[in-house]
């Protein structure tokens, strides 16, 4: 089960990622969520452990298929 915060991150990622799926970055997510980039990094790591996002340091973030399903 996901927390409300995790669901909010997934929804924000869904809205930020373009249709061509270029992904998004930590700073863009932090700005949209009105939080610090370091907090976003921690959450992305947690979401990656749950296989909801594809996250690698210094690379664009993408939603996994499972993450997209939950976000929609």
Secondary structure, DSSP 8 states (H G I E B T S, - for coil): ---HHHHHHHHHHHHHS-TT---B-HHHHHHHHTS-HHHHHHHHHHHHHTTSEE--TTS-BEE-HHHHHHH-
